[in-house]
Amino acid sequence: MTTWTSPAPSPVDGPLTGEDRPILEGCLAEQRATLLNVCAGLTAPQLAARPVPPSTLSLLGLVRHMAKVERIWLRQRVAGQDVPSLHGGAGDDTDFHRADPARAEQEVQALREEWRLADEAVAGVPFTHEIDLRGDPMSLRMVYVHLISEYSRHNGHADLLRQVLDGVTGR
């Protein structure tokens, strides 16, 4: 019997000069890949482990959380798609509290699929397009900046979780 381990993502590279959109799309793609790279090589139980008590953070919880975040920001808010919320939706910590190792492989695939669907949903939306965020306008450009920031923050958490799990750093 083979044990599933989280696969490494393909390398990502983006432009260093030019228009905002390709640069920010490249940065987001890099942050996305970083999360899965930190998870790469770990088993489902390792991904679901909460190695830093009393924190409820796990790598699998972060994978679930980012799938939820991508759906909320890009598909629901920007593209206006009528799709159900993931893991309880905004303001709900179900993504962290119900990280089941038996579903780890499916959750990683669900995140990858959410990336694909989110990218498709906003592909034709101009960066100047605005959404209403609690009474204030927010452009798609700023949504990308927000997502990059969200991934960066959680990728730092992921690095620490990985180091505690097996000593690996610098992924």
Buried (B, 14 or more C-beta within 10 A) or exposed (E): EEEEBBBEBEEBEBEEEEEEBEBBBBBBBBBBBBBBBBBBBBBBEBBBBBBBEEEEBBBBBBBBBBBBBBBBBBBBBBBEEEEEEBBBBEEEEBBBEEBEBEBBBEBBEBBBEBBEBBBEBBEEBEBEBBBEEEEEEBBBBBBBBBBBEBBEEBBEBBBBBBBEBEEEEEB
